[in-house]
Amino acid sequence: MPRARVRRVGARTTLRESDEEEQTDGGEFRAQGKTRVEIACGLGPANESTLRVVRGRVSIRLLARIAAMIAVVDYEAGNAPSVVAALRHIGHEGSLVSTREELEAADKIILPGVGSAGATLDSLKKLDLLGSLESRTRAGVPFLGICVGLQVLFDHSEEGDVPCLGWFRGRVRRFSSASVRVPQIGWNSAVATRSHPILEGVPRESHFYFVNSYYVVPEDADLTLCGAEYGVPFTAMIARDNVFATQFHVEKSGPLGLQILRNFVKS
């Protein structure tokens, strides 16, 4: 028996039955009476409990949400492929993007990062992505920064003495090598300062994987969602409206890191 398939082409989602496509005048795709639908956007086979199928019709809004484009910014200096692999592990497809046009089509944006704040910003400038990152985020698109992807959101970094994006007031400081080994590499405990949907299913105190020599110091303490200690207390995660960012690597933090990633995809 042929199956209906949902495919995303750019910003367009189509439902295919064999080689035929049909769209109703009401803005819904017709599944020709089938209630089993296979999602061709990396989610695998799904049944009627996954999709709202009524009299052979699937809501285009629901299909668009399932086929949402998760943009993982690829600026050749980050750990973008690892993030895409983590998304695939939890049943979602991430798209490596490196152009403004791709960012403009994104339904969610992830900015991973390793290395320095200065190199990250230089790469984003070279690709002409800074304007689209800010405009899409201001438009309400969910954003997740990881590691350096957190640090560049603030005003200034001591690493290279560089100005950053300034989405939030605050500075990025270096751990003191007089008191701890720098960089911090390995597992560390982080404690949530409040409940939040992005932390659903994550214990208040959890261990995550860190690789960092620098840490953010927000001017607004309410921005911090999780705190940790490494010689000094520091912000391990922030949350404000549609913007989330972690100092730890969610893609390397085992089941709890993947749970945060899963919650972000649902946001």
N, C-alpha and C positions, 0 to 999 in steps of 0.2 A: 504494500500500500504506500503510495507517495506521501511524503510529509511536507507540511508547510514549513518554510524556512524564513527567518527574519534576517535581513542583511542590512548593514549600515553602509551607505556610500556617501562619503563626505558628511554633510549634515542631514542627509536624506535617509530615511529608514523605509525599506520595502519588505513586503511579505510575498514570498514566492511559493507557488504550488506547482511542482514540476518546473516547466519553463514558462508558465503563465503568471502574470501579475494582474491583480484586480483591486481597484480602490473604489469604494462607494462614494457617492456624492456627499455623504455626510461626514467625510473625513476619517472613515474607518476602513481598515483592510478586511476583506472577507476571506475566511479560512476554508471556504467551501465545505462547511459542515464538520471539519475536523476539530477535535478537541485536544489532540496531541500536537504540540508545536515544538520544533527544534530551534533553538536560538543559535544563530551562526555568528555570535559575537563573543564566543568563548565561554558561554555559560552552560553549554552542553544540553542534553535532552531535558525537556521540561514537560510537565503534565498539566491538567486543568487546575490543579491546586496552585500552580505557579503563576498562571496567567488567568485573567478574568475573561473567560470565553462565554459569551451569551448568544445562543442561537447561531453559532458558527462565526461570530464576529469577535475580533480582538480590538480593544481600545487602542488607537494609535498613540495616545498619550502614555499608556502603560508600556507599549512597545518601545517608544522613544526613551522612556526612563531605563528600561532594561538594557537597551543598546547604547546607553550614555557613553560618550567619548571621554575616557579618563586620560588626560594629557600628562605624560611624564616628561618634563623639560629635559632635553638632551643637549647639553652645551659642551660635551666632550671633556668635561673636567669632573663630572659627578659620577655617582653610582647608579645612574638611571637604569641600566639593564637589570641590576639586582632588584630594584623596585618593581619593574615589570614582571620579573620572575615571582616575586612575592604576591603580586596581584593575581597572577595566574594560579598560584597555589591556593588562593581562597576563592577561585572560580570566576575571576573577572579578567578582562583583557585591558591592559594599558597600552597606549600608543606613544611611542617615542616621537616627540615633536621638537622642531628646531626653527619654525617659521612663524611669523605673525599670523598668517592665514590659518595655520593649524591651531594656534592658541585661540583665535577668535571662534573656532568651531567647538572648543572644549566645553564640556559640561562640568568637569572637575579638573583641577590643576594640582599637580604634585611637583615641587621643586626640591629635588634631592641635592646633596652636596657633600663633597669631600675636598680637602685642600684649603686654600686661603680665601678669605672674603674678597680680597682684591682681584684674584684670578677669576673668581666666580663672576663678579660684576663686570670685569673686562670681557669675559666670554659672552655674557648676556647682552652687553652693549654692542659687541661685534655682530651678533645675530639680530640686533634691533628688536629685542624682545621685551625690554623694560617697560615701554609704554603699554603694550598689550597685557603684560602681567598685571600692571596696576589697574588698567581700565576694566579688565574682566573681573578682577577681584572686587573692585568698587561696585561693579554691577551685581554682585551677589554670588558669583560663581564660587563654590567651596574651594579653598586653597589649603594645601598641606605642605609646610616646609620641613625639611629634614636636615639636621646638623647645621652645616653652613647655610642651608636654606632657611634656618631660623635666624642666624646671626645677621644676615644681610638685611633683615627687615627693620633694623634699628638705625639710629642716627649715625653712629661712628664705631669703628673697630680699631682697637689698639694694634691689631695684626696688620702691619704695614701702614698704620696711621691713615686709614682711608675713610672717607665719608661713605655711608651706605644708603639704603633706599629711604629711610626715614618714615616708614609706615607707622612706626611706633616710636615714642620718645624713650631714649635709653642708650647705653653704651655696651660695647663688647670688650671685656677685660681678660687678661691672661692669668691663669693660675700661677701662684708663686712657687717656683722650683725650690725655694728654701724650706717649704713645708710638705710638699707632695711631689711625686714623680710626674713630670710633664713630658708628653701628654698623658691624660687619663685614657687608659685602654683597658676595657673589660666591663664586667657587670657591676652595676651599682644600684642601690635602692633609691626609688623615687616615691614620694608621698603626695597624694592628691590633696589640694587645699579645699576642694569643694566637689560636689557631684556634678557630672556633666554627661550628656548623651555620648560624647566621643569616648568616654571611659566606661561605657556600659559593658559589664562582664569582666572588668579589670579590677582586682582588689585595690583597696585604698593605698596600700603599700605594696609595691611590686618591683621586681628587678628588671632592668633593661640594659642593653649593650651600648656603651659610650666609647667614642674615639674623639677626644677633643682636648685642645690646649687652651681654648678660650671659652668664655661663658657670657651670657647676656645678663645685664643688670637693668631691668625695666624701671622707668620712673614711676609708673603706675603699678603698684603691687598687686592690684586686682587682676592684672593681665596674666599673672602666673597661675597655671592650673596644677602643675606638679613641681615640687621642689626636691632638691637632692643636696648632698654635701660631698665635697672633695677638697679638704683643707678649709674651705669656706662654704657657707650655704650658697646655692645657685639655682637658677630657674632651669628646670628640666623640660618644661612644656608650657606653652601659652595657648590661650583660646580667647578669641574676641569675635563675636558674630560669626561670619563665615570663614574666618581665618584661624587656622590651627598650625602649630609648629612644634617640633620636638628637637631637643638637643641630642637625644639618643637616636639610634638607628632602628626604626620600627621594623625594617625588613630583615634585621639581624637579631631581633630580640625574642625569637621563639614565638610560642602561641599567644603571649600577651601583646607583643608587638603587632602580630597579625590581627589580633582582635581590634586594636586601635585602627589599623588600616581598614578592616572590615566595617567598623563604625563610621569611618570617614566616607567610605563609598556609599553608605546608606544616608549620609547627611544631605 
